[in-house]
């Protein structure tokens, strides 16, 4: 990796937690300069403007989250264990996998009305997660792990929406009661659909 590529990656990595914690609107280029300890000119050599940096940071953060989820679920041997692993990964939103919380929620809620590029990036990951859950459930049905009449698409949407909603509720309330309840409800439905 060239020096320029390393510097660009350093900027993205240092900026990512700031944007994820303070939001796009709340993070200034001065904040980025402070955490990277770079001169203004050096920053603008790599990123024409804040919007270009935001797009790269969003890709980076969504990629990191996807990798954590993939790795966590990939350690499991059964479809049921994979679904449980996803739920357990998010069981304590006060200690999230990425600093600042869920980038899907953070970037998605900020960008839904203000940044079409970021909205589309977040939506692609949301849709991809639901497709992945559906495939896992369908594989579990094919392997006689789950009942054949379980609606994989419906539960995939429910799983994603309830976990993300639980993350929001927990972080806003500053307690984990909602997520514990949600995790229990989801796991119960998975158990009820086991073959």
C-alpha positions in Angstrom: 0.0 0.0 0.0 1.4 3.4 -1.0 1.9 6.2 1.5 -1.0 8.1 0.0 -3.3 5.0 0.3 -2.2 4.5 3.9 -2.9 8.2 4.7 -6.3 8.0 3.1 -7.1 4.8 5.0 -5.9 6.4 8.3 -8.3 9.4 7.7 -11.2 7.0 7.1 -10.4 4.9 10.2 -10.0 7.9 12.4 -13.1 9.7 11.1 -15.3 6.7 11.3 -15.9 6.7 15.0 -16.5 10.4 15.0 -19.1 10.3 12.3 -20.7 7.2 13.9 -20.9 9.0 17.3 -21.5 12.6 16.5 -23.3 12.1 13.2 -22.5 13.6 9.8 -23.9 17.0 10.6 -22.3 17.1 14.0 -18.8 16.2 12.7 -16.7 19.0 11.2 -13.6 18.8 9.0 -11.8 20.5 11.9 -12.8 17.5 14.1 -11.2 15.2 11.4 -8.1 17.3 11.4 -7.9 17.1 15.2 -8.1 13.3 15.3 -5.9 12.6 12.3 -3.3 15.3 13.3 -3.0 16.1 9.6 -2.7 19.5 7.9 -5.8 20.8 6.1 -4.1 20.5 2.7 -3.3 16.9 3.3 -6.9 16.1 4.2 -8.2 17.8 1.0 -5.6 16.0 -1.2 -7.4 12.7 -0.3 -11.0 14.0 -0.1 -12.4 16.8 -2.2 -14.9 17.7 0.4 -16.7 16.3 3.5 -19.3 14.5 1.4 -16.7 12.4 -0.3 -15.2 11.5 3.1 -18.7 10.7 4.4 -19.3 8.2 1.6 -16.1 6.4 2.2 -16.6 6.4 6.0 -20.1 4.9 5.5 -18.7 2.2 3.3 -16.0 1.5 5.8 -18.3 1.3 8.8 -21.0 -0.7 7.1 -18.3 -3.1 5.9 -16.9 -3.5 9.4 -20.3 -4.2 10.8 -21.1 -6.7 8.1 -17.8 -8.4 8.8 -18.5 -8.7 12.5 -21.9 -10.1 11.9 -20.6 -12.6 9.2 -17.7 -13.7 11.5 -20.0 -14.1 14.5 -22.7 -16.1 12.6 -20.1 -18.0 10.6 -18.7 -19.7 13.7 -22.0 -21.5 14.2 -22.8 -24.9 12.6 -26.6 -24.8 12.6 -29.2 -22.4 11.2 -30.7 -22.0 14.7 -27.3 -21.2 16.2 -26.6 -18.7 13.5 -29.8 -16.8 14.2 -29.2 -16.9 18.0 -25.6 -15.6 17.4 -27.0 -12.6 15.6 -29.4 -11.9 18.4 -26.7 -12.4 21.1 -24.3 -10.1 19.2 -26.7 -7.2 19.8 -27.9 -8.3 23.2 -26.2 -5.3 24.9 -26.5 -2.2 22.7 -24.7 -0.2 25.4 -21.6 -2.2 24.4 -22.0 -2.2 20.6 -19.7 -4.1 18.2 -18.6 -0.7 16.8 -17.8 2.5 18.7 -20.8 4.9 18.6 -23.4 2.3 18.1 -25.1 0.7 15.0 -24.0 2.6 11.9 -27.1 1.4 10.1 -29.3 3.3 12.6 -26.9 6.2 13.0 -26.3 6.9 9.3 -29.7 5.6 8.2 -31.8 7.9 10.4 -29.6 10.9 9.6 -29.5 10.3 5.8 -33.1 9.2 5.1 -34.1 12.7 4.2 -30.8 14.4 3.6 -28.4 12.2 1.7 -29.6 9.9 -1.0 -26.2 8.3 -1.6 -25.9 7.3 2.1 -29.5 6.2 2.3 -29.0 3.8 -0.6 -25.8 2.4 0.9 -27.6 1.7 4.2 -30.6 0.3 2.5 -28.4 -2.1 0.5 -27.0 -3.5 3.8 -30.5 -3.7 5.4 -31.8 -5.6 2.4 -28.7 -7.8 2.3 -29.1 -8.7 6.0 -32.7 -9.7 5.5 -31.8 -11.9 2.5 -29.1 -13.5 4.5 -31.5 -14.4 7.4 -34.0 -15.7 4.8 -31.3 -17.9 3.3 -30.3 -19.3 6.7 -33.9 -20.1 7.6 -34.5 -21.7 4.2 -31.3 -23.8 4.6 -32.6 -24.8 8.1 -35.9 -25.9 6.5 -34.1 -27.9 3.8 -32.0 -29.6 6.5 -35.1 -30.4 8.6 -34.0 -28.1 11.3 -37.0 -25.9 11.0 -40.7 -26.6 10.2 -41.4 -26.5 6.4 -44.2 -23.9 6.8 -42.2 -21.3 8.5 -42.3 -18.1 6.5 -38.6 -17.3 6.1 -39.0 -13.9 4.5 -41.4 -12.7 7.1 -39.3 -13.8 10.0 -36.1 -12.3 8.4 -37.8 -8.9 8.3 -39.1 -9.3 11.8 -35.7 -10.3 13.1 -33.9 -7.4 11.6 -36.6 -4.8 12.5 -36.9 -6.0 16.1 -33.2 -6.1 16.8 -32.6 -2.6 15.3 -35.6 -1.3 17.2 -34.2 -2.8 20.4 -30.9 -1.2 19.8 -32.6 2.2 19.4 -34.8 1.7 22.5 -31.9 0.5 24.6 -29.6 3.4 23.7 -32.3 6.0 24.2 -33.5 4.6 27.5 -30.0 3.9 28.7 -31.1 0.4 29.9 -31.2 -3.0 28.4 -34.7 -4.1 29.3 -36.3 -3.7 25.9 -33.5 -5.7 24.1 -33.7 -8.5 26.6 -37.4 -8.8 26.0 -37.0 -8.6 22.2 -34.2 -11.3 22.3 -36.5 -13.6 24.3 -39.4 -13.1 21.9 -37.3 -13.8 18.9 -35.6 -16.8 20.4 -38.9 -18.2 21.4 -40.3 -17.9 17.9 -37.2 -19.6 16.5 -37.6 -22.5 19.0 -41.3 -22.8 18.2 -40.4 -23.3 14.5 -37.7 -25.9 15.2 -38.6 -29.2 13.6 
